[in-house]
Amino acid sequence: MAEFLNISQTQLKRWARLADAKARKDEGIFLAEGVKVIEELLVSGWQIEALLIMPEKVKYWEKLGLLTPKKFQSINLHVTSGKK
């Protein structure tokens, strides 16, 4: 099973700013959301900085075999509370 990291308040604020187009352009990154979009992203050539996973979705991703350490050795994995 993959190792999940704690999310800092600084990181949460950084990701929250990405709702703004100017912030996405300035940072050079974007958020992708939804199971199908993430599945497609994982097989694309795009560099993935981090995956935020809701606790109730962890088993789903494990079942697909997508949370193996080998597959995510360069990606930070975080389980979120889903609360804003």
FIROSE-54174 format. One line per 4 residues: number of its first residue (from 1); their letters; for each residue y, x, z of N, C-alpha, C. Coordinates in nm, 3 decimals, padded with zeros to 5 digits. Each point is the difference from the previous one (the first is absolute). Layout:
! FIROSE-54174
NUM> A> Y,X,Z,Y,X,Z,Y,X,Z; ...
***
This chain:
! FIROSE-54174
1> MAEF> -00.119,00.084,00.000,00.119,-00.084,00.000,00.124,00.088,00.000; 00.105,-00.049,-00.060,00.125,00.074,-00.010,00.070,00.006,00.135; 00.083,00.102,00.016,00.079,00.014,00.121,00.137,-00.064,-00.024; 00.037,-00.091,00.089,00.128,-00.068,-00.013,00.105,00.068,00.088
5> LNIS> 00.121,00.010,-00.053,00.110,00.064,00.070,00.092,-00.104,00.061; 00.069,00.037,00.107,00.101,-00.087,00.058,00.123,00.003,-00.089; 00.072,-00.110,-00.003,00.121,-00.009,-00.081,00.121,00.019,00.091; 00.088,00.091,-00.037,00.121,00.022,00.078,00.106,-00.104,-00.039
9> QTQL> 00.093,-00.024,00.089,00.111,-00.092,-00.030,00.082,00.053,-00.116; 00.014,00.131,-00.011,00.074,00.060,-00.111,-00.068,-00.033,-00.132; -00.132,00.013,-00.004,-00.074,-00.030,-00.123,00.009,-00.148,-00.034; -00.011,-00.087,00.099,00.013,-00.144,-00.025,00.136,-00.034,-00.058
13> KRWA> 00.105,00.060,00.054,00.135,-00.024,-00.051,00.013,00.050,-00.144; -00.060,00.115,-00.028,00.005,00.055,-00.136,-00.065,-00.096,-00.098; -00.118,-00.050,00.036,-00.070,-00.093,-00.088,00.076,-00.132,-00.013; 00.061,-00.047,00.107,00.076,-00.126,-00.004,00.118,00.013,-00.096
17> RLAD> 00.062,00.117,-00.005,00.113,00.022,-00.092,-00.043,-00.013,-00.147; -00.127,00.017,-00.028,-00.047,-00.005,-00.138,00.006,-00.141,-00.061; 00.037,-00.098,00.081,00.022,-00.134,-00.055,00.124,00.001,-00.090; 00.085,00.100,00.019,00.123,00.014,-00.078,-00.024,00.091,-00.121
21> AKAR> 00.040,-00.046,-00.119,-00.022,00.077,-00.123,00.065,00.138,00.005; 00.119,00.009,00.058,00.069,00.129,00.008,-00.080,00.098,00.087; -00.054,-00.049,00.110,-00.081,00.085,00.088,-00.125,00.050,-00.072; -00.065,-00.088,-00.079,-00.118,00.042,-00.075,00.036,00.109,-00.100
25> KDEG> 00.113,-00.017,-00.067,00.044,00.099,-00.098,00.034,00.132,00.069; 00.072,-00.007,00.110,00.039,00.121,00.075,-00.121,00.075,00.053; -00.098,-00.073,00.052,-00.121,00.061,00.058,-00.100,00.042,-00.108; 00.005,-00.068,-00.115,-00.096,00.029,-00.106,-00.138,-00.056,00.030
29> IFLA> -00.006,-00.102,00.086,-00.127,-00.063,00.036,00.018,-00.152,00.003; -00.112,-00.071,00.004,00.003,-00.145,00.007,-00.118,-00.048,00.082; 00.006,-00.127,00.040,-00.111,-00.062,00.072,-00.082,-00.083,-00.097; -00.130,00.005,00.013,-00.090,-00.085,-00.077,-00.071,-00.088,00.102
33> EGVK> -00.015,-00.127,-00.032,-00.056,-00.093,00.097,-00.105,-00.090,-00.065; -00.104,-00.027,00.075,-00.104,-00.091,-00.046,-00.127,00.075,-00.036; -00.111,-00.064,00.026,-00.131,00.063,-00.020,-00.020,00.045,-00.144; 00.025,-00.088,-00.097,-00.023,00.035,-00.141,00.090,00.115,-00.043
37> VIEE> 00.126,-00.006,00.038,00.095,00.107,-00.037,-00.044,00.132,00.060; -00.040,-00.001,00.126,-00.043,00.124,00.066,-00.129,00.052,-00.062; -00.094,-00.088,-00.031,-00.123,00.045,-00.066,00.033,00.071,-00.131; 00.092,-00.056,-00.078,00.040,00.062,-00.126,00.073,00.132,00.023
41> LLVS> 00.083,00.003,00.102,00.073,00.122,00.034,-00.095,00.114,00.037; -00.106,-00.034,00.073,-00.095,00.103,00.045,-00.073,00.067,-00.115; -00.017,-00.068,-00.112,-00.069,00.061,-00.113,00.099,00.054,-00.105; 00.127,-00.016,00.027,00.102,00.050,-00.093,00.026,00.148,00.027
45> GWQI> 00.085,00.058,-00.077,00.036,00.140,00.020,00.120,00.018,00.092; 00.051,-00.111,00.057,00.118,00.007,00.086,-00.033,00.070,00.132; 00.095,00.076,00.049,-00.015,00.064,00.131,00.029,-00.105,00.107; -00.088,-00.013,00.096,00.016,-00.097,00.108,00.037,00.076,00.127
49> EALL> 00.112,-00.039,00.059,00.046,00.066,00.122,-00.070,-00.056,00.124; -00.012,-00.132,00.005,-00.058,-00.063,00.119,-00.054,-00.138,-00.036; -00.098,-00.044,00.077,-00.050,-00.137,-00.009,00.019,-00.066,00.135; 00.060,-00.117,-00.002,00.018,-00.081,00.121,-00.099,-00.114,-00.010
53> IMPE> -00.086,-00.012,00.098,-00.107,-00.099,-00.006,00.008,-00.090,00.123; -00.005,-00.130,-00.025,-00.002,-00.097,00.110,-00.135,00.011,00.070; -00.003,-00.014,00.134,-00.127,00.014,00.073,-00.112,-00.088,-00.055; 00.032,-00.123,-00.041,-00.103,-00.090,-00.050,-00.051,00.038,-00.138
57> KVKY> 00.064,00.096,-00.068,-00.043,00.044,-00.133,-00.080,00.131,00.003; -00.007,00.066,00.115,-00.070,00.129,00.009,-00.145,-00.014,-00.045; -00.071,-00.099,00.051,-00.141,-00.018,-00.036,-00.016,-00.026,-00.150; 00.093,-00.073,-00.060,-00.006,-00.026,-00.143,00.006,00.131,-00.078
61> WEKL> 00.096,00.086,00.034,00.016,00.128,-00.070,-00.119,00.092,00.026; -00.053,-00.003,00.122,-00.120,00.080,00.031,-00.119,-00.048,-00.083; -00.015,-00.131,-00.012,-00.111,-00.057,-00.076,00.005,00.046,-00.146; 00.119,00.013,-00.055,00.017,00.048,-00.137,-00.022,00.151,-00.012
65> GLLT> -00.011,00.067,00.115,-00.020,00.144,-00.002,00.127,00.077,-00.033; 00.113,-00.065,00.019,00.126,00.064,-00.036,00.067,00.073,00.115; -00.058,-00.007,00.119,00.060,00.068,00.114,-00.081,00.121,00.044; -00.056,00.069,-00.096,-00.076,00.120,00.032,00.095,00.118,00.012
69> PKKF> -00.023,00.090,00.095,00.089,00.116,00.016,00.016,00.081,-00.128; -00.108,00.015,-00.077,00.008,00.077,-00.124,00.100,-00.062,-00.097; -00.004,-00.131,-00.013,00.087,-00.069,-00.094,00.147,00.006,00.044; 00.023,00.007,00.132,00.136,-00.007,00.052,00.044,00.127,00.071
73> QSIN> -00.053,00.113,-00.037,00.034,00.121,00.072,00.148,00.036,-00.007; 00.072,-00.044,-00.104,00.141,00.033,-00.012,00.091,-00.122,00.022; -00.058,-00.111,00.048,00.078,-00.122,00.021,00.000,-00.034,00.149; 00.118,-00.031,00.053,00.011,-00.045,00.138,-00.040,-00.146,00.009
77> LHVT> -00.094,-00.033,00.087,-00.045,-00.137,00.021,00.058,-00.053,00.131; 00.053,-00.121,-00.005,00.059,-00.062,00.119,-00.048,-00.143,00.010; -00.038,-00.043,00.120,-00.029,-00.140,00.024,00.125,-00.058,00.062; 00.049,-00.110,-00.057,00.122,-00.062,00.049,-00.031,-00.125,00.080
81> SGKK> 00.097,-00.042,00.077,-00.019,-00.122,00.077,00.029,-00.122,-00.085; 00.073,00.019,-00.109,00.037,-00.112,-00.084,00.120,-00.075,00.050; 00.053,00.041,00.115,00.118,-00.064,00.058,00.126,00.067,-00.049; 00.105,-00.078,-00.016,00.129,00.056,-00.045,00.092,00.019,00.117
***
